[in-house]
Structures are given as structure tokens and as C-alpha cells.
């Protein structure tokens, strides 16, 4: 079974992960969640993973357009 990941899926996952990376620390600051080392590490991981996946999704979205523009100028 081959799993196909699209740029849109990466952008959505990146956005959700970034939101979790912001929401978890906010909930810890307002004392809804306890501030533990594990929960802080998970929030940091969501932030980093969201940033990386979002950037890869943007690159995958923009790259075909850049290749098309380059071939247009080469002609």
C-alpha cells in the first residue's frame, strides 16, 4: 500500500500542528493544563513539526510554478 502525501495535506497538518503548538502552552499558562516537562516537549514538537511540514507544503506548491516560469524564460 502506497501512501500519497499532497502539498495540501502537508499544509493542513502543518497548520493544525502549529495551532496545537500555540494552544497547549496557552492552556498551560491559564492553568487549564498542568505544565509538565512532557507536555512542554510535546507542544514544542508540534510547533517544530508544523513549521517544517508547512514549509515543505509551500515549497511543493510553489515549485511547479517556478519550473514553468524558468522553462518559459529559457525559450
MIMINU-566515 format. One record per residue: x, y negated, z negated of N, C-alpha, C, O, CB in turn. Coordinates in steps of 0.1 Angstrom, whole numbers, padded with zeros to 4 digits, always signed. Glycine has a CB too. Example, Ala and Ser with C-alpha at 12.3 -4.5 7.8 and 13.67 -1.06 7.14 Angstrom:
+0132+0057-0078+0123+0045-0078+0132+0033-0078+0142+0033-0085+0113+0045-0090+0128+0022-0071+0137+0011-0071+0129+0000-0079+0134-0011-0080+0141+0006-0057
REM end
This chain:
+0008+0012+0000+0000+0000+0000+0009-0012+0000+0018-0014-0008-0010+0000-0012+0006-0021+0009+0014-0033+0011+0006-0046+0006-0004-0048+0011+0019-0035+0026+0012-0053-0004+0006-0064-0009+0010-0077-0002+0022-0079-0001+0009-0066-0025+0001-0084+0004+0004-0096+0012+0001-0108+0004-0010-0111+0000-0004-0096+0025+0012-0116+0002+0010-0128-0006+0010-0140+0004+0020-0141+0012+0022-0130-0017+0000-0149+0003+0000-0160+0012+0004-0173+0004+0005-0173-0008-0015-0162+0017+0006-0183+0012+0010-0196+0006-0001-0201-0003+0002-0207-0013+0014-0206+0017-0013-0200+0002-0024-0204-0006-0025-0197-0020-0028-0204-0030-0038-0203+0001-0023-0184-0020-0023-0177-0032-0012-0181-0042-0014-0182-0054-0022-0162-0030-0001-0184-0036+0010-0189-0045+0007-0203-0050+0010-0206-0062+0023-0189-0037+0001-0211-0042-0002-0225-0047-0013-0224-0058-0012-0231-0068-0007-0233-0036-0023-0215-0056-0033-0214-0067-0027-0208-0079-0030-0213-0090-0044-0205-0062-0019-0198-0078-0013-0192-0090-0004-0202-0097-0003-0203-0109-0005-0179-0086+0004-0210-0089+0013-0220-0095+0005-0231-0102+0009-0235-0113+0021-0226-0084-0006-0235-0096-0015-0245-0103-0020-0240-0116-0021-0247-0126-0026-0249-0094-0025-0227-0116-0031-0222-0128-0020-0220-0139-0023-0222-0151-0038-0208-0125-0009-0215-0134+0002-0213-0144+0007-0226-0150+0010-0227-0162+0014-0206-0137+0007-0237-0142+0011-0250-0147+0001-0255-0157+0004-0261-0167+0013-0260-0136-0012-0253-0154-0022-0257-0163-0021-0250-0176-0023-0256-0187-0036-0255-0157-0019-0237-0176-0017-0229-0188-0004-0234-0196-0004-0234-0208-0016-0214-0185+0006-0238-0188+0018-0243-0194+0016-0256-0201+0024-0259-0210+0029-0244-0184+0006-0263-0197+0003-0276-0204-0008-0274-0215-0007-0280-0226-0003-0286-0194-0018-0265-0212-0029-0263-0222-0024-0256-0234-0028-0260-0245-0040-0255-0215-0015-0246-0233-0011-0239-0245-0003-0248-0255-0007-0248-0267-0002-0227-0241+0006-0256-0251+0013-0265-0261+0003-0275-0266+0004-0279-0278+0024-0272-0254-0007-0280-0258-0016-0290-0263-0025-0283-0274-0028-0289-0284-0026-0295-0252-0029-0271-0272-0037-0264-0282-0029-0261-0295-0034-0260-0306-0042-0250-0276-0016-0260-0293-0007-0258-0305-0006-0271-0313-0005-0271-0325+0007-0253-0301-0005-0282-0305-0003-0295-0312-0016-0299-0320-0015-0305-0331+0000-0306-0301-0028-0296-0315-0040-0299-0322-0044-0288-0331-0055-0288-0337-0052-0302-0312-0035-0278-0334-0037-0268-0344-0049-0258-0341-0055-0253-0350-0039-0274-0357-0052-0256-0328-0062-0246-0324-0055-0232-0324-0061-0222-0328-0069-0250-0311-0043-0232-0319-0034-0220-0318-0022-0222-0327-0017-0233-0329-0030-0217-0303-0018-0211-0333-0006-0213-0342+0007-0214-0333+0008-0208-0322-0004-0200-0351+0016-0222-0337+0028-0225-0330+0038-0214-0334+0046-0216-0343+0034-0239-0332+0039-0203-0326+0049-0193-0328+0059-0193-0317+0057-0199-0307+0042-0179-0329+0070-0187-0320+0081-0186-0310+0076-0179-0298+0079-0184-0287+0093-0179-0316+0069-0168-0299+0064-0161-0287+0055-0169-0279+0056-0169-0267+0057-0148-0292+0046-0176-0285+0036-0184-0278+0043-0196-0271+0039-0200-0260+0025-0189-0287+0053-0202-0278+0060-0213-0271+0068-0207-0259+0069-0214-0249+0070-0219-0282+0074-0196-0261+0081-0190-0249+0072-0186-0238+0076-0188-0226+0089-0177-0254+0060-0181-0241+0050-0178-0230+0046-0191-0223+0045-0191-0211+0038-0171-0236+0044-0202-0231+0040-0214-0225+0051-0220-0216+0048-0225-0205+0036-0225-0235+0063-0219-0220+0075-0223-0212+0076-0214-0199+0078-0219-0188+0088-0222-0220+0073-0201-0201+0074-0192-0189+0063-0196-0179+0066-0195-0167+0072-0178-0194+0051-0199-0184+0041-0203-0175+0044-0216-0167+0042-0217-0155+0027-0205-0182+0050-0225-0174+0054-0238-0168+0065-0235-0157+0064-0240-0146+0060-0247-0178+0075-0227-0160+0086-0225-0150+0080-0216-0139+0083-0219-0127+0097-0218-0157+0073-0206-0142+0067-0198-0131+0058-0205-0122+0058-0204-0110+0060-0185-0137+0050-0214-0128+0041-0222-0120+0048-0232-0111+0044-0234-0099+0031-0230-0129+0059-0238-0116+0067-0247-0108+0073-0240-0096+0073-0245-0085+0077-0254-0117+0079-0228-0099+0086-0221-0089+0076-0216-0078+0079-0217-0066+0094-0209-0095+0065-0210-0082+0055-0205-0073+0049-0216-0065+0046-0214-0053+0045-0197-0080+0046-0227-0071+0041-0238-0064+0050-0244-0054+0046-0247-0042+0037-0249-0074+0063-0245-0057+0073-0250-0047+0074-0240-0036+0075-0244-0024+0086-0252-0054+0075-0227-0038+0076-0217-0028+0063-0218-0019+0064-0217-0006+0077-0203-0033+0051-0220-0025+0039-0221-0017+0039-0233-0008+0035-0233+0003+0027-0222-0026+0044-0244-0013+0046-0256-0005+0055-0254+0006+0053-0259+0018+0050-0268-0014+0067-0248+0004+0077-0246+0014+0071-0237+0025+0073-0239+0037+0089-0239+0008+0064-0226+0021+0057-0217+0031+0047-0224+0039+0044-0221+0050+0051-0205+0024+0040-0234+0033+0030-0242+0040+0036-0251+0050+0031-0253+0061+0021-0249+0031+0047-0258+0046+0053-0269+0055+0063-0263+0065+0064-0269+0076+0061-0278+0046+0069-0252+0062+0080-0247+0071+0075-0244+0086+0082-0248+0095+0085-0234+0065+0064-0238+0088+0060-0235+0102+0058-0249+0110+0061-0249+0121+0047-0227+0103+0053-0259+0103+0051-0272+0109+0065-0278+0113+0066-0284+0123+0043-0281+0100+0075-0276+0104+0088-0282+0107+0094-0274+0119+0101-0281+0127+0097-0280+0094+0093-0261+0119+0098-0254+0130+0092-0258+0144+0098-0259+0154+0096-0239+0128+0079-0261+0143+0072-0265+0155+0077-0279+0159+0078-0282+0171+0056-0266+0152+0079-0288+0150+0084-0301+0153+0098-0300+0159+0101-0308+0169+0084-0310+0141+0106-0292+0153+0120-0291+0158+0120-0285+0173+0128-0290+0181+0128-0281+0149+0112-0275+0176+0111-0270+0189+0106-0280+0199+0110-0281+0211+0103-0257+0190+0097-0289+0194+0092-0300+0203+0103-0310+0206+0103-0315+0218+0080-0307+0196+0112-0313+0197+0123-0322+0200+0134-0316+0208+0141-0323+0215+0128-0328+0187+0135-0303+0207+0146-0296+0215+0143-0295+0230+0152-0294+0238+0148-0282+0209+0130-0296+0233+0126-0295+0247+0129-0307+0255+0126-0308+0267+0111-0293+0248
REM end
